[in-house]
Amino acid sequence: MSVIKKNRSPPTRSATTRPDLREEREIAAAYRRGEFVSQGTATPSGQLQAAARATPLKDQRINIRLSSDDLRGLQARAQEEGLPYQTLISSVLHKFVTGRLVDLPRTLPGALRRAGQRRTTPARR
């Protein structure tokens, strides 16, 4: 059991001797002197605002029942695209409603077939 005396604070290191604070102060001083220059890689805020206005507001929630096979196929496809599967579903529905969904014949990758997707091409006789 350890005992701490009342009114005694733990020993502290001086802020000037701590390397992390010293480095932060050096960076702040360099910034104030104007030593940092923008590389111009940021997107102008006008472009961001236009993109935000063009993005439809998602203000309604729905529930939908899907087969397990279809859900696994959507999740696999979304993973290939690097998207959350709900975002992919929303995108597909939006493209369908706006007439921009293009139905192209495509060969399913093995991962989707293993996930339970049915082939859409007719069987050969």
N, C-alpha and C positions, 0 to 999 in steps of 0.2 A: 504494500500500500504506500503510495507516495503522498507527501504532504506539501502543499504550496502555501507560502506565506502570504497573508493578506497585504494588499496594496503594493505588491511587487509585480511589475510587468516583466514578461519574458525579454531576454536580450534581443535587440534588433540590429540589423545591419544598416549601415548608412545607404540611402538611396543612390548616392553617387558611386558606391562600390559594387552595386549589383549590376552585372553585365547586361542583363535583359533590359533594365531601365535605361542604362547608359546608351545602348543601341537605339532604343525608341526615341530618346531625346535627340540623338544625332540625326535620325531620320526626320523628326519634326523640325529641327533647325534647318536642315537642307531643304525641306519643303517650303518653309517660310522665306528662304533666300531665293526661291524660284529655280532650284536646281533640277526639278523634275519637269519633263516635257511630255505632253500628250503624244501618243503614237498615232492618234487618229483612227483607231480601230473600232471605236464605239459607234453604234448605229445612231443616227440623228433622231432626236425625240419626235420629230414630225413623222418620220417613217413608222416609229413604234405606235404613235397615236392613230395613224391611218390603219395600221394592221389591227389594232384593238377595235376600231369602229367597224371594220369589215368582218370581225369575228362575231358569229351569232351568239346572243346571250342564251345560256342554258338555264332556263328558269322553270322547267318542268321536270318532274321525276316520274318514271314509269317502272312498273314491274313486268317482267316478261319471263315466260317459261320456255326453256330450250331443252332439247335432248342433251344428254351427257356427251354424246359423240360430237354434236355440233359445238357445244361449249368448249370441249377440248380442242377441236379444230380451230376455233376462233382464238383461243389462248395461244396455240402454237403459231398461228399466223401473226398474231400481234407481237409475239416474241421475236419472230423473224424481222418484223418491221421496226422493232425497238419502241413499241407503244404499249401502254396499258390496254388490256383487252376491251374495257368499257369505252375507251376513247376510240378504238378501232370500230366498234359497233356503232357508236354515235356518228362517226365519219361516214361509214357505209350508208347508214340511213339518211344522212343529210345529202349525200351524193345522189341517192335514189330519188328523194323528194324533189331535188332541184334539176333532175334530168341529166346529171353528169356522171352517173354510174355506167361504166362501159363494161359490157359482158364479153370478155375475151376468152377463147378456149385456152386452157393452160394445163400443163402436166403437173400433177401434185407432187411435191417433194416427198421423199420417203418418210420424213418425220410426221407430215400431216396424215399420210396413209396409216402409219402406225398409231396415230392419235384417234383413229376410228372414222376418218372421213370416208364417205362412199364415193366411188368414181362416178363422174357425171357423163362419161362417154359410154355409148351403148356397147354391149358385149358383141364380139365377133362371132359369126356362125361358122 
